[in-house]
Amino acid sequence: MFGASLRRGFLLCLSSNSTIPNPSPFPNPPLLLPLTSLRFLSARSSEEEGSPTVVSLLVDSLGFSPETALSVFMKLQNKNPRNADSVIRFLKSRDFSAGQISEMVQRFPGILGLNANRTLLPKLEFFQSKGLSQSDLAKSLSHPHILCRSLERSIIPNFNFFRNLLKSDRKALQSIIRASRPGDHKITVVPNLKYLLDNGVSESNVAFILQYRPGMLYASLARLSEAMSVLKGLGVDPQKTAFLHALSAVLGMSKSSWESKVRVYRNWGWSEEECLSAFRKFPQCMIASEDKINWVMSFFVDRMGWKPSLIAERPVLLAHSFEKRIIPRAAVLQFLLSTGLIGKRYSLVPFLTMSEEVFMKRIAKYPEVAPRIMAIYNEELSKPR
């Protein structure tokens, strides 16, 4: 995708004599107050300042439940309701919706303690100067931790680093917002990039990691080397797209967690080789929690009557939403089988994995029962899970 330009850009960064200052650290976590002394916010301070409490502000302005608002409040260092109100008003004035602000606050409550004009405004203006519109910015900052980083010491040097490699302002912005990690790139990212390229990872895969999964580049070199060794042993090709998901899975999982999930699959009838084959085809099958794995396998094996080996051969089945796709379509599939409109030799997996457009065209081939099919489909879609 980026070809030789990526390697040249990387080597340029590697050979540069310039240094990047360490970014400012996250604020220290707040000390938690005992619930008995909390009372949301003292009535005295609320009366003296003439402003609402933080909890009531979150409930009234952002639609938080009282429990969620209290949980956010407990994580704040700066519990000044006027400051929180100022931040919320500022973000709304910059075209952030209440829903977007709510997501930002829940992911990073500390944003309510920042100074809107002195801390937030310069960073938003920098992002916009590099090509992000206000609407794009609101979407991108669902990962808001970058807003507590120093603009001069962290954000701008990091942007320049990724810009030299990706040759795009927009892609560089996406990378630094997604990563939002402290550390000197000369010590962390650069050695890991070199290691990946030297060990056969394709330049297109490295470019993808830089843009979409930059957090993986902040693993220690020893941890990255260990993960690569595991993937080579499993036969995962570093030139293939599946390698990206496989690397992410192994980096984020301990050996004991891996072995525990393999045991779950084996309890459902998979062989050791089927587990490894499924991982090579669809690494995300090992990212799911054990509860999710048990639920999925129970649905296909116990309810649908499928052989476990069929799911092992098509692990992509675990990728789709069960509530919005698999369960409704499975109900339609069972209806078609029970009425004889399709035979037992019908290809079942494509029926569940095809696009919505193709699925609707397939339903239209049965005009005499299409209304009944859609009634079954919509009923399953509307059921609470």
KEMAR-627409 format. One record per residue: residue in three letters; x, y, z of N, C-alpha, C in turn. Coordinates in steps of 0.1 Angstrom, whole numbers, padded with zeros to 4 digits, always signed. Atoms other than C-alpha are relative to their C-alpha. Layout:
# KEMAR-627409
alaXYZXYZXYZ;...
END
This chain:
# KEMAR-627409
met+0008-0012+0000+0000+0000+0000+0009+0013+0000;phe-0008-0012-0001+0027+0025+0010+0014-0003-0007;gly-0011+0004+0008+0055+0005-0008+0013+0005+0007;ala-0013-0003-0005+0091+0016-0004+0001+0013+0008;ser+0000-0013-0007+0081+0051+0008-0001-0002+0015;leu+0001+0002-0014+0072+0036+0042+0013-0003+0006;arg-0013+0004-0006+0106+0020+0047+0009+0012+0000;arg-0009-0012+0001+0124+0052+0035-0004+0009+0011;gly+0004-0009-0011+0103+0073+0059+0004-0006+0013;phe-0004+0006-0013+0110+0048+0087+0015+0002+0002;leu-0014-0001-0002+0147+0048+0081+0004+0015+0002;leu-0003-0014-0003+0147+0086+0080-0002+0004+0014;cys+0003-0002-0014+0131+0087+0114+0010-0007+0009;leu-0010+0007-0008+0155+0061+0127+0013+0006+0000;ser-0013-0005+0001+0185+0079+0115+0001+0015+0005;ser+0000-0014-0004+0174+0114+0127+0007+0002+0013;asn-0006-0003-0013+0194+0130+0154-0009+0007+0009;ser+0009-0008-0008+0165+0149+0167-0006-0009+0011;thr+0006+0008-0010+0149+0138+0199-0014+0005+0003;ile+0014-0004-0003+0113+0139+0210-0001+0000+0015;pro+0001-0001-0015+0107+0151+0246-0011-0010+0005;asn+0010+0008-0006+0088+0128+0269-0013+0007+0002;pro+0013-0007-0002+0051+0137+0269-0004+0000+0015;ser+0004-0001-0014+0034+0148+0301-0008-0012+0004;pro+0007+0012-0005+0020+0119+0322-0014+0003+0002;phe+0014-0001-0004-0016+0113+0329-0001+0006+0014;pro+0001-0004-0014-0029+0131+0360-0001-0012+0009;asn+0001+0010-0010-0026+0111+0391-0015-0004+0003;pro+0014+0003-0003-0058+0091+0399-0004+0006+0013;pro+0005-0006-0012-0080+0107+0425-0001-0010+0011;leu+0003+0008-0012-0083+0095+0460-0015-0002+0001;leu+0015+0002-0001-0117+0079+0465-0005+0003+0013;leu+0006-0004-0013-0139+0093+0492-0009-0011+0004;pro+0010+0010-0004-0159+0069+0513-0014+0005-0003;leu+0014-0004+0004-0196+0069+0503-0007+0007+0011;thr+0007-0006-0011-0206+0079+0538+0003+0015+0001;ser-0004-0015-0001-0188+0113+0534-0002+0007-0013;leu+0001-0006+0013-0197+0119+0498-0011+0010-0001;arg+0012-0008+0002-0233+0132+0496+0000+0008-0013;phe-0001-0005+0014-0227+0138+0459+0010+0012-0001;leu-0009-0011-0002-0212+0172+0465-0005+0008+0011;ser+0005-0006-0013-0214+0192+0497-0010+0011-0004;ala+0010-0010+0002-0245+0213+0499+0006+0014+0002;arg-0006-0013-0003-0224+0241+0513+0007+0006-0012;ser-0007-0005+0012-0201+0244+0482-0010+0003-0011;ser+0010-0003+0011-0231+0242+0459-0007+0013+0003;glu+0007-0013-0003-0249+0270+0477+0009+0012-0001;glu-0009-0011+0000-0218+0291+0480+0003+0004-0015;glu-0003-0003+0014-0210+0288+0443-0012+0002-0009;gly+0012-0002+0007-0246+0289+0432-0001-0008-0013;ser-0001+0008+0012-0240+0261+0407-0005-0014+0004;pro+0005+0014-0003-0254+0225+0404+0011-0009+0003;thr-0010+0010-0002-0235+0195+0416+0004-0006-0012;val-0005+0007+0012-0214+0175+0392-0010-0011-0004;val+0009+0011+0003-0237+0146+0396-0013+0004-0007;ser+0013-0005+0006-0269+0165+0388+0003+0006-0014;leu-0003-0006+0013-0251+0183+0360+0001-0011-0011;leu-0001+0011+0010-0242+0149+0343-0014-0006-0003;val+0014+0005+0002-0278+0137+0348-0008+0009-0009;asp+0009-0009+0007-0294+0168+0335+0005+0004-0014;ser-0006-0005+0013-0269+0178+0307+0003-0012-0010;leu-0004+0011+0009-0258+0144+0294-0008-0013+0001;gly+0009+0011+0000-0286+0120+0304+0006-0012+0008;phe-0006+0011-0008-0264+0099+0328-0011-0005+0010;ser+0008+0005-0011-0282+0077+0353+0007+0005+0013;pro-0007-0005-0012-0275+0088+0389+0011-0009+0004;glu-0011+0009-0004-0254+0057+0395+0013+0002-0009;thr-0012-0003+0009-0232+0064+0364+0006+0013+0003;ala-0005-0013-0003-0229+0100+0373+0008+0000+0013;leu-0008+0001-0012-0218+0092+0408+0013-0007-0002;ser-0013+0007+0003-0192+0067+0395+0010+0009-0007;val-0009-0009+0007-0178+0094+0372+0005+0010+0010;phe-0003-0010-0010-0178+0119+0401+0011-0005+0009;met-0010+0006-0009-0158+0096+0423+0014-0001-0006;lys-0013+0001+0007-0130+0094+0397+0006+0014-0003;leu-0005-0013+0004-0126+0132+0394+0010+0005+0011;gln-0009-0007-0009-0097+0151+0410-0006+0014+0002;asn+0006-0013-0001-0112+0185+0402-0016-0002+0000;lys+0015+0003-0001-0148+0182+0415-0008+0013+0000;asn+0007-0013+0001-0157+0218+0408-0011-0001-0011;pro+0011+0001+0010-0191+0218+0391+0000+0011-0010;arg+0000-0011+0010-0185+0251+0374+0010-0004-0011;asn-0010+0004+0010-0154+0237+0357-0006-0011-0009;ala+0006+0010+0008-0173+0206+0346-0011+0006-0009;asp+0011-0007+0009-0202+0228+0333+0007+0007-0011;ser-0008-0007+0011-0176+0249+0314+0004-0009-0011;val-0004+0009+0010-0162+0219+0297-0011-0005-0009;ile+0011+0005+0008-0195+0205+0287-0006+0011-0010;arg+0005-0011+0008-0207+0239+0274+0010+0002-0012;phe-0010-0002+0010-0174+0243+0255-0001-0010-0011;leu+0001+0011+0010-0177+0209+0238-0012+0001-0008;lys+0013-0002+0008-0213+0215+0228+0001+0012-0010;ser-0001-0011+0009-0203+0248+0213+0009-0003-0012;arg-0009+0004+0010-0177+0229+0192-0007-0012-0008;asp+0008+0010+0008-0205+0206+0177+0001-0014+0005;phe+0000+0013-0006-0200+0177+0201-0014-0002+0005;ser+0013+0003-0005-0234+0161+0207+0001-0005+0015;ala+0001+0004-0014-0246+0152+0242+0005-0015+0001;gly-0004+0014+0000-0241+0115+0233+0015-0002-0001;gln-0014+0000+0002-0205+0121+0221+0007+0004+0013;ile-0007-0005-0012-0196+0141+0252-0002-0011+0012;ser+0003+0010-0010-0212+0114+0274+0010-0012-0001;glu-0010+0011+0002-0190+0087+0258+0014+0005+0004;met-0013-0005-0003-0159+0109+0262+0002+0000+0015;val-0001-0002-0015-0166+0116+0299+0001-0014+0007;gln-0001+0013-0006-0172+0079+0307+0013-0007-0003;arg-0013+0006+0003-0140+0069+0289+0011+0007+0008;phe-0010-0008-0006-0120+0097+0305-0006+0011+0008;pro+0006-0010-0008-0137+0114+0334+0008+0013+0003;gly-0009-0012-0002-0107+0137+0339-0002+0011-0009;ile+0002-0011+0009-0117+0157+0309-0008+0011+0007;leu+0008-0010-0007-0142+0175+0332+0008+0009+0009;gly-0009-0009-0008-0113+0189+0352+0009+0008-0007;leu-0010-0008+0008-0094+0204+0323-0006+0014-0002;asn+0004-0014+0003-0095+0241+0315-0004+0001-0015;ala+0006+0001+0013-0117+0245+0284+0008+0009-0010;asn-0007-0010+0009-0099+0276+0269+0015-0002+0000;arg-0014+0001-0001-0064+0270+0281+0006-0013-0005;thr-0005+0013+0002-0061+0233+0277-0007-0007-0013;leu+0007+0007+0011-0088+0220+0253+0000+0007-0013;leu+0001-0008+0012-0091+0248+0228+0012-0001-0009;pro-0011+0000+0009-0055+0249+0215+0002-0014-0007;lys-0002+0013+0006-0055+0211+0209-0011-0002-0011;leu+0010+0001+0011-0088+0212+0190+0003+0008-0012;glu-0004-0009+0012-0075+0241+0169+0011-0007-0007;phe-0011+0007+0007-0044+0221+0162-0005-0011-0009;phe+0006+0011+0007-0064+0191+0151-0007+0005-0013;gln+0007-0005+0012-0085+0212+0128+0009+0006-0010;ser-0010-0006+0010-0055+0230+0113+0006-0011-0008;lys-0005+0011+0007-0044+0195+0102-0010-0007-0008;gly+0010+0005+0010-0076+0188+0083-0012-0007+0006;leu+0012+0006-0006-0101+0174+0108-0011+0011+0002;ser+0012-0009-0001-0135+0191+0105-0005-0001+0015;gln+0005+0001-0013-0154+0198+0137-0008-0013+0002;ser+0008+0012-0001-0178+0169+0130+0010-0013+0000;asp-0010+0011+0000-0148+0146+0122+0007-0001+0014;leu-0007-0001-0013-0131+0157+0154-0009-0006+0011;ala+0009+0005-0010-0162+0149+0175+0000-0016-0001;lys+0000+0015+0001-0161+0113+0161+0013-0006+0004;ser-0013+0005-0003-0124+0109+0165+0003+0000+0014;leu-0004-0001-0014-0122+0120+0201-0009-0008+0009;ser+0006+0010-0008-0143+0091+0213+0011-0006+0009;his-0012+0004-0008-0107+0083+0225+0006+0013+0005;pro-0003-0014-0004-0103+0115+0245+0013+0001+0009;his-0011-0001-0009-0072+0106+0266+0011+0010-0005;ile-0010-0009+0006-0050+0126+0242-0001+0014+0005;leu+0003-0014-0004-0066+0158+0255+0008+0004+0012;cys-0008-0004-0012-0045+0156+0287+0015+0000-0003;arg-0015-0001+0003-0012+0154+0268+0004+0014-0003;ser-0006-0013+0004+0010+0184+0263+0000+0002-0015;leu+0000-0002+0014+0005+0199+0229+0014+0002-0005;glu-0013-0003+0006+0041+0211+0225+0010-0012+0003;arg-0010+0010-0004+0059+0182+0243-0004-0014-0005;ser+0005+0013+0004+0037+0153+0231-0007-0001-0013;ile+0009+0002+0012+0010+0158+0205+0008+0005-0013;ile-0006-0005+0012+0030+0179+0180+0012-0009-0004;pro-0011+0009+0004+0062+0157+0181-0005-0013-0005;asn+0006+0013+0004+0041+0125+0179-0006+0002-0014;phe+0006-0002+0013+0022+0140+0150+0010+0000-0011;asn-0011-0001+0010+0054+0148+0131+0006-0013-0003;phe-0005+0014+0002+0067+0113+0137-0008-0008-0009;phe+0009+0008+0008+0037+0096+0123-0002+0006-0014;arg+0002-0007+0013+0033+0122+0095+0012-0004-0009;asn-0012+0004+0008+0069+0113+0083-0002-0014-0006;leu+0002+0014+0005+0059+0077+0080-0012-0002-0009;leu+0013+0003+0007+0023+0078+0068-0002+0010-0012;lys+0001-0010+0011+0027+0109+0045-0014+0005-0001;ser+0013-0005+0000-0007+0121+0055-0004+0006+0013;asp+0004-0006-0012-0019+0146+0080-0011-0007+0007;arg+0012+0006-0005-0052+0129+0085+0003-0014+0007;lys-0004+0013-0005-0037+0094+0090+0009+0002+0012;ala-0009-0002-0012-0011+0108+0114-0009+0004+0012;leu+0009-0004-0011-0039+0124+0135-0007-0012+0005;gln+0007+0012-0005-0058+0092+0136+0009-0009+0008;ser-0009+0008-0007-0027+0074+0148+0003+0005+0014;ile-0004-0005-0013-0018+0097+0176-0012+0001+0010;ile+0012+0000-0008-0054+0099+0188-0003-0014+0005;arg+0003+0014-0004-0058+0061+0188+0010-0005+0010;ala-0010+0005-0009-0025+0055+0205+0000+0007+0014;ser+0001-0008-0013-0024+0084+0231+0008-0006+0011;arg-0009+0007-0010+0005+0067+0249+0012+0009+0003;pro-0013-0007-0003+0034+0083+0268+0012-0008-0005;gly-0012+0007+0003+0069+0075+0259+0007+0007-0012;asp-0008-0006+0011+0097+0085+0235+0000-0010-0011;his+0001+0009+0012+0093+0070+0200+0013-0006-0003;lys-0013+0006+0003+0130+0065+0197+0003-0012+0009;ile-0002+0012-0009+0128+0040+0226-0010-0011-0002;thr+0011+0009+0001+0095+0024+0219-0004-0004-0014;val+0006+0003+0013+0079+0027+0185+0011-0004-0011;val-0010+0003+0011+0110+0028+0163+0007-0014+0001;pro-0006+0014+0000+0127-0004+0175-0011-0011-0003;asn+0010+0009+0004+0094-0022+0172-0003+0000-0015;leu+0002-0001+0014+0088-0010+0137+0011-0007-0008;lys-0011+0006+0006+0123-0021+0127-0001-0015+0002;tyr+0001+0014-0002+0117-0055+0143-0010-0007-0009;leu+0010+0006+0008+0085-0061+0125+0004-0001-0015;leu-0005+0001+0014+0100-0052+0091+0011-0010-0002;asp-0011+0010+0001+0131-0073+0097-0005-0014+0001;asn+0005+0014-0002+0110-0103+0106-0012-0004-0009;gly+0009+0005+0011+0089-0105+0074-0014+0006+0000;val+0013-0006+0000+0059-0084+0083-0001+0009-0012;ser+0001-0008+0012+0047-0068+0051-0002+0015+0003;glu+0001-0015-0002+0049-0030+0047-0014+0004+0001;ser+0014-0003-0001+0012-0029+0041-0006-0003+0014;asn+0004+0003-0014+0006-0046+0075+0006+0010+0010;val-0007-0009-0009+0031-0023+0092-0007+0014-0001;ala+0007-0012+0002+0013+0007+0077-0013+0000+0006;phe+0013+0001-0006-0020-0006+0089+0001+0001+0015;ile-0003-0001-0014-0006-0010+0124+0002+0014+0004;leu-0004-0014-0003+0008+0025+0123-0013+0009+0001;gln+0012-0009+0001-0026+0040+0113-0011-0004+0009;tyr+0012+0005-0007-0052+0018+0130+0003-0007+0014;arg-0003+0007-0013-0034-0002+0158+0013+0005+0006;pro-0013-0004-0004-0006+0020+0169+0003-0004+0015;gly-0003+0004-0013-0010+0009+0205+0008-0013+0001;met-0008+0012+0000+0006-0024+0196+0015+0003-0001;leu-0014-0003+0001+0038-0006+0189+0006+0005+0013;tyr-0005-0004-0013+0041+0004+0225+0003-0012+0010;ala-0004+0012-0007+0046-0032+0237+0015+0000+0001;ser-0015+0001-0001+0081-0039+0250+0005-0009-0012;leu-0006+0007+0011+0104-0053+0223+0000-0015+0004;ala+0000+0014-0004+0107-0085+0244-0014-0007-0002;arg+0014+0006+0001+0069-0090+0245-0004-0002-0015;leu+0002+0001+0015+0067-0083+0207+0007-0012-0006;ser-0008+0011+0005+0094-0108+0200-0006-0013+0004;glu+0006+0012-0004+0077-0134+0221-0013-0003-0008;ala+0012+0001+0008+0044-0128+0203+0003-0005-0014;met-0004+0004+0014+0061-0131+0169+0004-0015+0000;ser-0005+0014-0001+0077-0164+0180-0012-0009+0000;val+0012+0008-0001+0043-0178+0189-0007-0001-0013;leu+0008+0000+0013+0027-0168+0156+0008-0007-0010;lys-0008+0008+0010+0056-0183+0136-0002-0014+0003;gly+0002+0014-0004+0051-0215+0156-0013-0005-0005;leu+0014+0004+0004+0014-0215+0147-0002+0001-0015;gly+0001+0000+0015+0022-0209+0110-0008+0012-0005;val+0007-0012+0004+0006-0174+0108+0009+0008-0010;asp-0008-0007+0010+0019-0157+0076+0000+0015+0003;pro-0001-0014-0003+0031-0122+0085-0003+0009-0012;gln+0004-0008+0012+0023-0111+0049-0015+0001-0002;lys+0015+0001+0001-0014-0119+0053-0007+0010+0009;thr+0008-0010-0009-0041-0095+0067-0003-0007+0013;ala+0003+0006-0012-0050-0121+0093+0011+0001+0011;phe-0011-0002-0010-0016-0116+0109-0003+0012+0009;leu+0002-0012-0009-0027-0082+0122-0009-0003+0012;his+0009+0004-0011-0056-0097+0142+0007-0010+0009;ala-0007+0010-0008-0034-0126+0153+0010+0006+0010;leu-0010-0007-0008-0007-0103+0166-0007+0007+0012;ser+0007-0007-0011-0032-0082+0185-0006-0010+0010;ala+0006+0010-0009-0048-0113+0200+0011-0005+0010;val-0010+0006-0008-0015-0128+0212+0006+0011+0010;leu-0005-0010-0008-0002-0095+0225-0009+0003+0012;gly+0009-0003-0011-0033-0090+0246-0004-0011+0008;met+0004+0012-0007-0035-0125+0260+0012-0007+0007;ser-0010+0008-0007-0015-0144+0286-0001-0014-0005;lys-0001+0014+0004-0004-0180+0280-0011-0008+0007;ser+0010+0008-0007-0028-0192+0307-0014+0003-0005;ser+0012-0003+0006-0057-0173+0291-0002-0008-0013;trp+0000+0008+0013-0049-0189+0257-0004-0014+0003;glu+0003+0015-0003-0048-0224+0272-0014-0002+0006;ser+0013+0001-0006-0080-0218+0291-0011+0000-0011;lys+0010-0001+0011-0099-0208+0259+0001-0012-0009;val-0002+0012+0008-0084-0237+0240-0008-0012+0007;arg+0008+0011-0007-0099-0260+0267-0015+0002-0002;val+0014-0002+0002-0133-0244+0263-0004-0005-0014;tyr+0004+0005+0014-0133-0251+0225+0001-0015+0000;arg-0002+0014+0000-0120-0286+0231-0012-0007+0008;asn+0011+0006-0007-0148-0292+0256-0013-0001-0009;trp+0011+0001+0010-0172-0285+0227+0003-0009-0012;gly-0003+0010+0010-0155-0311+0206+0010+0003-0010;trp-0010-0003+0010-0128-0293+0187+0013-0007+0004;ser-0014+0006-0002-0094-0310+0183+0010+0011+0002;glu-0010-0010-0002-0062-0292+0191+0003+0006-0014;glu-0003-0005+0014-0055-0289+0153-0012+0009-0005;glu+0011-0008+0004-0090-0275+0148+0000+0014+0007;cys-0002-0013-0007-0083-0248+0174+0010+0009-0007;leu-0011-0007+0007-0051-0238+0157-0004+0004-0014;ser+0005-0003+0014-0067-0239+0122-0010+0011+0001;ala+0010-0011-0002-0096-0217+0134+0007+0013+0003;phe-0008-0013-0003-0071-0192+0148+0007+0005-0012;arg-0007-0005+0012-0051-0190+0116-0010+0006-0009;lys+0010-0006+0010-0083-0184+0096-0006+0013+0006;phe+0008-0012-0006-0100-0160+0121+0005+0002+0014;pro-0006-0001-0013-0078-0150+0150-0009+0006+0011;gln+0009-0006-0009-0106-0131+0166-0008-0010+0009;cys+0007+0010-0008-0121-0164+0178+0007-0003+0013;met-0007+0002-0013-0095-0164+0206-0001+0013+0008;ile+0001-0013-0008-0103-0128+0217-0013-0001+0008;ala+0013+0000-0008-0139-0136+0228+0002-0006+0014;ser+0000+0006-0013-0145-0143+0264-0004-0014+0001;glu+0004+0014-0002-0150-0178+0277-0015-0001+0000;asp+0014+0000+0000-0186-0170+0284-0006+0002-0014;lys+0005-0002+0013-0191-0157+0249+0002-0013-0009;ile-0003+0012+0008-0175-0188+0234-0010-0011+0004;asn+0009+0010-0005-0197-0211+0255-0014+0003-0006;trp+0013-0004+0005-0228-0191+0245-0002-0003-0015;val+0001+0002+0014-0220-0192+0208+0000-0015-0004;met+0000+0015+0003-0211-0229+0207-0013-0007+0004;ser+0012+0005-0005-0242-0237+0227-0011+0003-0010;phe+0011-0003+0009-0264-0219+0202+0001-0008-0013;phe-0002+0007+0013-0249-0236+0171-0002-0015+0002;val+0000+0015-0002-0245-0271+0186-0013-0005+0006;asp+0013+0005-0007-0275-0274+0210-0012+0005-0007;arg+0012-0005+0006-0300-0252+0193-0001-0003-0015;met+0000+0002+0015-0291-0255+0156+0003-0014-0004;gly-0003+0014+0003-0279-0291+0158+0012-0001-0009;trp-0012+0001+0008-0246-0284+0140+0011-0007+0007;lys-0012+0007-0006-0215-0304+0144+0011+0011+0004;pro-0011-0009-0004-0187-0286+0163+0010+0003-0011;ser-0010-0001+0010-0164-0292+0134-0004+0010-0011;leu+0005-0010+0010-0186-0270+0111+0004+0014+0004;ile-0003-0013-0005-0180-0240+0133+0016+0002+0000;ala-0015-0001+0001-0142-0248+0135+0004+0003-0014;glu-0003-0002+0014-0142-0248+0097-0003+0015-0005;arg+0005-0013+0003-0160-0214+0096+0000+0009+0012;pro-0001-0008-0012-0148-0195+0126-0005+0015-0002;val+0005-0014+0003-0159-0162+0109-0014+0001+0006;leu+0014-0001-0006-0194-0171+0123+0000+0008+0013;leu-0001-0007-0013-0181-0157+0156+0001+0015-0002;ala-0002-0014+0002-0176-0123+0140-0013+0009+0000;his+0012-0008+0002-0212-0113+0134-0008+0001+0013;ser+0009-0002-0011-0237-0099+0158-0011-0011+0001;phe+0010+0011-0001-0258-0127+0172-0014+0006+0002;glu+0013-0006-0002-0286-0103+0182-0006+0006-0013;lys+0004-0007+0012-0288-0084+0149+0001-0009-0013;arg-0002+0007+0012-0278-0111+0125-0003-0015+0001;ile+0000+0014+0000-0272-0147+0135-0014-0006+0005;ile+0012+0006-0006-0303-0154+0157-0012+0003-0009;pro+0012-0002+0010-0329-0137+0133+0001-0008-0012;arg-0002+0008+0012-0314-0154+0103-0001-0015+0003;ala+0001+0014-0004-0312-0187+0121-0015-0004+0001;ala+0014+0003-0001-0349-0185+0128-0007-0001-0014;val+0005+0001+0014-0356-0179+0091+0005-0013-0006;leu-0006+0012+0005-0333-0207+0082-0008-0013+0005;gln+0008+0011-0005-0352-0231+0105-0014-0001-0006;phe+0013+0000+0006-0385-0220+0090+0001-0006-0014;leu-0001+0005+0013-0373-0227+0055+0003-0015-0001;leu-0003+0015+0000-0359-0261+0064-0013-0007+0004;ser+0012+0007-0005-0392-0270+0083-0011-0001-0011;thr+0010+0000+0010-0413-0261+0053+0004-0007-0013;gly-0005+0007+0012-0391-0279+0028+0004+0009-0011;leu-0004-0009+0011-0383-0248+0008+0015+0000-0003;ile-0014+0003+0003-0346-0256+0012+0003-0014+0006;gly-0004+0013-0005-0330-0290+0018+0011+0000+0010;lys-0010+0001-0010-0307-0302+0045+0014+0002-0006;arg-0013-0001+0006-0278-0301+0020+0003+0015-0004;tyr-0002-0014+0004-0283-0263+0015+0012+0005+0008;ser-0012-0006-0006-0252-0243+0023-0004+0010+0011;leu+0006-0007-0012-0260-0230+0058+0009+0013+0003;val-0008-0011-0005-0230-0208+0066-0001+0013-0008;pro+0002-0012+0008-0233-0184+0036-0013+0007+0003;phe+0013-0006-0003-0270-0178+0046+0002+0009+0012;leu-0002-0009-0012-0258-0164+0079+0010+0011-0001;thr-0011-0009+0001-0228-0145+0067-0001+0010-0012;met+0002-0009+0011-0240-0129+0035-0005+0014+0004;ser+0004-0013-0004-0246-0092+0034-0015+0002+0001;glu+0014-0002-0002-0280-0078+0043-0007+0002-0013;glu+0006-0002+0013-0287-0068+0007-0002-0013-0007;val+0001+0013+0006-0280-0103-0006-0010-0008+0008;phe+0009+0008-0008-0300-0118+0023-0015+0004-0004;met+0013-0005+0003-0331-0097+0014-0004-0005-0015;lys+0003+0005+0013-0328-0107-0023-0003-0015+0000;arg+0002+0015-0002-0326-0144-0012-0014-0002+0005;ile+0013+0002-0006-0358-0140+0008-0011+0003-0011;ala+0009-0004+0010-0375-0124-0022-0003-0012-0010;lys+0002+0012+0008-0371-0158-0040-0011-0009+0004;tyr+0011+0007-0005-0399-0171-0019-0012+0009+0003;pro+0010-0010-0001-0427-0147-0026-0013-0005+0007;glu+0012+0005-0007-0454-0170-0013+0000+0000+0015;val-0002+0000-0015-0440-0170+0022+0008+0012+0005;ala-0008-0011-0004-0420-0138+0022-0006+0008+0011;pro+0005-0007-0011-0444-0120+0045+0002-0007+0013;arg-0002+0008-0012-0442-0148+0070+0015+0000+0004;ile-0015+0000-0003-0404-0149+0067+0004+0014+0007;met-0003-0013-0006-0402-0111+0074-0006+0002+0014;ala+0006-0001-0014-0425-0114+0104+0009-0008+0010;ile-0009+0008-0009-0403-0141+0119+0013+0008+0002;tyr-0012-0008-0001-0372-0120+0111-0001+0012+0009;asn+0002-0012-0008-0385-0088+0126-0003-0003+0014;glu+0003+0003-0013-0398-0105+0156+0012-0004+0008;glu-0013+0003-0006-0364-0119+0164+0009+0012+0002;leu-0008-0012-0001-0348-0086+0158-0004+0009+0012;ser+0006-0009-0010-0371-0068+0182+0001-0006+0014;lys+0000+0006-0013-0367-0093+0211+0012+0006+0008;pro-0011-0004-0009-0347-0080+0241+0009-0012+0003;arg-0009+0011-0003-0316-0101+0248+0006+0002+0013;
END
